[in-house]
Amino acid sequence: MSPVEIGLVSVAAIVVLIYLGLYIPVALGVVSFVAVWLMRDNFQLALNLLKVAVGDSVMEYTFATVPLFTFMGLVVSKAGLGADIYSVMSSAMRRVRGGIGMATVGANAVFAAVTGSSIASASVFARVSVPQMLDLDYNPRFAVGVVAGSSVLGMIIPPSAMLIIYSFVAEQSVGDMFLAGIVPGLLLALAYVVAIAVMGWLTPGFVGGRPADEITPLSRSEVAARTLPTLALIAIVLGGIYTGWMTPVEAGAAGALVGLVIAVLRGRMTLRLFWQALLETGHITAAILFLITAASLYSRMLGLAGLPNQLGALLEGAEVGFFALMALYVVLMLFLGTLLDTASIILIVVPLFLPLIEPMGLSLVWFGIITVVGAEIGLLTPPLGISCFVIKATLADSRISLRDVFMGALPFAAVMLVVLIVLIRFPQLSLAILN
């Protein structure tokens, strides 16, 4: 077999093995290692590439952003900041049709800015928002759909684990990726709010609900007490990066410290919970470290096989332009989204398409935003839809089936697709803060 043929078989084998349940980094690393060995018939070369992959990825200083932002997100979740923001939002929107759904979106957008995790958002708001919406006679499908749809904001609005993973794969600045994610994240949140208003007008039966008169309005002091800690944390982390006062690593450290102080002052942090947060941070960091190392080896295997060059020559021969290329890319991500999780999609498709994007003079930061948004649609689509599974498991409510969660999330997946098309058409939206 030629190197190109081995490369093609390797990519297919990785997708199949992941779909069959093999741990993602193991599938990426083992298949890539064996492929390099077969292509060059040299075990030592494959071993040397593995050493280089480790040295050029997770041993970099910027990798420290991973444990710091992970710890910050875990501490903030335990501090109850998500519930506080939701209570403020729901109080303000209590008389608007679909207002509690809009409040969930708004609270998720703010919560995303201090956690960076779609799974954490889905878990928190499934407990906080869905029961209240059901009590207010909202359609159960709409209630879980709002939580599922808005949970993806955690992977787009910085700090985001997926933006960090992309920055390592594409060798881009973590700080630039964080800043680029702000406008698209807020745009998606706004699109969700508009979509809820439109659904409430055109399909009131799907939304349901009634004015939430039983929700007590909050006083100014209560609003301040529940929002200032979160806003201060956002200002420290993102403000520090944006102004240049802190690097992403320093911002992560500052955010982790401030989040821990907030949790302690609120009486939400004990030694046992602190130890649990440290252990969970270690587990998550080790998993991401393994992912990035395996992805680095996979990228080198693709380059050795010449697969990106072959794909580029094929598309050039077919005279595929920018929009056709992006259409192909989006369709591929949507297809993989039905089978794989977001990290797997990024690690598999980005090394294939980066050599095609760079010669076009396109921003790799913009391409990263497109990649994350496109891959995140998979969180809402069956059969894998991780956010939907988390919501179902968190609720443990026999009245709501997994099918209800997926059907409720479907309109929000469609909104994400529309926003993705807008971001492709207008790259300046992703690069506005950087320029």
Sequence and secondary structure as in RCSB ss.txt:
>XXXX:A:sequence
MSPVEIGLVSVAAIVVLIYLGLYIPVALGVVSFVAVWLMRDNFQLALNLLKVAVGDSVMEYTFATVPLFTFMGLV
VSKAGLGADIYSVMSSAMRRVRGGIGMATVGANAVFAAVTGSSIASASVFARVSVPQMLDLDYNPRFAVGVVAGS
SVLGMIIPPSAMLIIYSFVAEQSVGDMFLAGIVPGLLLALAYVVAIAVMGWLTPGFVGGRPADEITPLSRSEVAA
RTLPTLALIAIVLGGIYTGWMTPVEAGAAGALVGLVIAVLRGRMTLRLFWQALLETGHITAAILFLITAASLYSR
MLGLAGLPNQLGALLEGAEVGFFALMALYVVLMLFLGTLLDTASIILIVVPLFLPLIEPMGLSLVWFGIITVVGA
EIGLLTPPLGISCFVIKATLADSRISLRDVFMGALPFAAVMLVVLIVLIRFPQLSLAILN
>XXXX:A:secstr
  HHHHHHHHHHHHHHHHHTT  HHHHHHHHHHHHHHHHHT HHHHHHHHHHHHHTTTTSGGGGHHHHHHHHHHH
HHHHTHHHHHHHHHHHHTTTSTTHHHHHHHHHHHHHHHHH  HHHHHHHHHHHHHHHHHHTTB HHHHHHHHHHH
HGGGGTSSS HHHHHHHHHHT  HHHHHHHHHHHHHHHHHHHHHHHHHHHHH HHHHB    TTS    HHHHHH
HHHHHHHHHHHHHHHHHHTSS HHHHHHHHHHHHHHHHHHTT   HHHHHHHHHHHHHHHHHHHHHHHHHHHHHH
HHHHHTHHHHHHHHHHHTT  HHHHHHHHHHHHHHHHTTS HHHHHHHHHHHHHHHHGGGT  HHHHHHHHHHHH
HGGGGSTTT HHHHHHHHHH  TTS HHHHHHHHHHHHHHHHHHHHHHHH THHHHTTT 
